[in-house]
Amino acid sequence: MATRVVGERADDVDLLVSEVVTNAVKYGGGDHVLVTVAERGRGVRVDVTDQSPNLPRVVHPSADRPGGRGMLLVDRIASRWGSELIQGNGKVVWFER
Protein backbone atom coordinates (compact mmCIF):
# COMPACT_ATOMS: atom_id res chain seq x y z
CA MET A 1 0.00 0.00 0.00
CA ALA A 2 1.46 3.36 -1.02
CA THR A 3 1.48 6.33 1.33
CA ARG A 4 -0.18 9.37 -0.10
CA VAL A 5 1.33 12.68 0.95
CA VAL A 6 -1.30 15.42 0.65
CA GLY A 7 -2.13 18.87 1.88
CA GLU A 8 0.25 20.79 4.10
CA ARG A 9 2.65 17.84 4.38
CA ALA A 10 2.94 17.66 0.57
CA ASP A 11 3.63 21.40 0.44
CA ASP A 12 6.32 20.97 3.10
CA VAL A 13 7.96 18.11 1.18
CA ASP A 14 7.91 20.15 -2.04
CA LEU A 15 9.59 23.10 -0.30
CA LEU A 16 12.22 20.99 1.43
CA VAL A 17 13.07 19.03 -1.74
CA SER A 18 13.51 22.35 -3.53
CA GLU A 19 15.83 23.69 -0.83
CA VAL A 20 18.02 20.58 -0.53
CA VAL A 21 18.27 20.04 -4.31
CA THR A 22 19.11 23.72 -4.82
CA ASN A 23 21.96 23.36 -2.32
CA ALA A 24 23.17 20.20 -4.08
CA VAL A 25 23.18 21.94 -7.46
CA LYS A 26 24.84 25.13 -6.17
CA TYR A 27 27.37 23.60 -3.81
CA GLY A 28 27.46 19.91 -4.71
CA GLY A 29 30.77 19.90 -6.48
CA GLY A 30 29.75 18.09 -9.62
CA ASP A 31 27.23 17.44 -12.32
CA HIS A 32 25.29 14.64 -10.62
CA VAL A 33 22.52 14.96 -8.06
CA LEU A 34 20.43 11.94 -7.12
CA VAL A 35 17.06 12.29 -5.37
CA THR A 36 15.43 9.26 -3.76
CA VAL A 37 11.99 9.25 -2.11
CA ALA A 38 10.81 6.39 0.10
CA GLU A 39 7.77 5.72 2.25
CA ARG A 40 8.28 6.07 5.99
CA GLY A 41 5.18 5.13 7.95
CA ARG A 42 2.67 7.89 7.26
CA GLY A 43 5.23 10.13 5.56
CA VAL A 44 8.30 10.09 3.36
CA ARG A 45 12.06 10.14 3.54
CA VAL A 46 13.93 12.07 0.88
CA ASP A 47 17.66 11.51 0.23
CA VAL A 48 19.62 13.95 -1.93
CA THR A 49 23.10 12.78 -2.93
CA ASP A 50 25.78 14.97 -4.46
CA GLN A 51 29.54 14.90 -5.01
CA SER A 52 30.65 17.37 -2.33
CA PRO A 53 32.15 16.23 0.97
CA ASN A 54 30.96 19.43 2.67
CA LEU A 55 28.13 18.67 5.07
CA PRO A 56 25.35 21.27 5.33
CA ARG A 57 24.84 23.38 8.40
CA VAL A 58 22.05 25.54 9.70
CA VAL A 59 22.84 29.23 9.65
CA HIS A 60 20.84 32.23 10.81
CA PRO A 61 21.46 34.96 8.23
CA SER A 62 20.58 38.58 8.86
CA ALA A 63 17.18 39.80 7.69
CA ASP A 64 18.73 41.80 4.83
CA ARG A 65 20.58 38.80 3.36
CA PRO A 66 18.66 37.46 0.33
CA GLY A 67 19.47 33.76 0.81
CA GLY A 68 21.03 31.21 3.09
CA ARG A 69 17.88 29.94 4.81
CA GLY A 70 17.50 26.57 3.10
CA MET A 71 18.82 24.35 5.89
CA LEU A 72 17.13 26.53 8.51
CA LEU A 73 13.82 25.72 6.79
CA VAL A 74 14.73 22.03 6.68
CA ASP A 75 15.61 22.13 10.37
CA ARG A 76 12.31 23.76 11.33
CA ILE A 77 9.92 21.89 9.02
CA ALA A 78 11.28 18.35 8.71
CA SER A 79 10.36 15.76 11.31
CA ARG A 80 14.01 14.68 11.26
CA TRP A 81 16.99 15.39 9.05
CA GLY A 82 20.68 14.66 8.78
CA SER A 83 23.64 14.27 6.49
CA GLU A 84 26.49 11.84 6.11
CA LEU A 85 29.52 11.30 3.96
CA ILE A 86 29.32 8.44 1.51
CA GLN A 87 32.18 6.08 0.77
CA GLY A 88 34.27 7.25 -2.12
CA ASN A 89 33.09 10.77 -2.77
CA GLY A 90 30.22 12.96 -1.76
CA LYS A 91 27.44 13.03 0.76
CA VAL A 92 23.77 12.41 1.25
CA VAL A 93 21.44 14.92 2.90
CA TRP A 94 18.17 13.41 4.03
CA PHE A 95 14.96 14.49 5.70
CA GLU A 96 11.72 12.91 6.83
CA ARG A 97 8.31 14.54 6.83
N, C-alpha and C positions, 0 to 999 in steps of 0.2 A: 504494500500500500504506500503510495507516494504522499509525502507531506506537502500541503499546499500553503504557501506563504502568501498571505493577503493583507490588505489594509495597511495600517501603520507599520507593521513589521516588514512588509514588502518594501515600503518606502524607505525604511531604515536600511535594509539590505542594499537597495539600489544606491543610496547615498554612500554607504561604507565601501561598497565595491568600487564606486567611482573614485573615492579618495585613495584607497590602497593601490588601485591600478594606476592612477595618475602618478603616485609616488614611484611606483615601479618603472614607469615609462620615463619619468624625469630623472630619477636618480639610480636606476637599476643597473647601470653599467653594461648594457648590451642591447641586442636587438630582440631578445626573446623574453616574453612574459607569459606565464602559464597560469590560468585561473581554473580552479577546481571547486565545484559546489557539491556538498554531500548532505543528506538528511541527518539531522541530529535530534532525535525525539520529536518535539513539536516545532522545531526550527531548522536552521541550516548552519553548516560550517563552510566558510569560504577560505581557501588557501590561495595566495598569490605568490608565485615563485619568480624570482628574477636572478640576475647574474652578479649582483653586488653583495659583498660581504658586510656591508654597513647596515647594522640593525637600526630600525626606526626608534625614535624616541618622542615622547610627548613634550611639546614646548608650549609656552604661554606667551605668544607674541603680543606686542602692544596693539592697542585699538587702531592705530593709524597704519599698521602694516597690512598690505593687501592679501597676504597668504600665510601659509605656515600652520594652519589649524587642522589639517587632515587627521593626524594621529590623535589630536585632542578630541575631535569628533568621534573617532573610533573608540577611544578610551571611555567616553561618556555614554555612547549609545549601545555599543556591543555588550552582550551578556558576559563574554570573556574574550580576550584576545592575547596574542603573543607573537613571538618571532623566534626563529632559530636558524643557525647556519646549517647548510646542507653539505654533505660530503662532496668534496671536489671543488665546487665553486658556486657561490651564491647563497641565497637565503629564501626562506618562506615566511611570509607574514600571514597570520590567520586570525579569523574572528568567528564568533558564534553569535547568532541572534535568533 
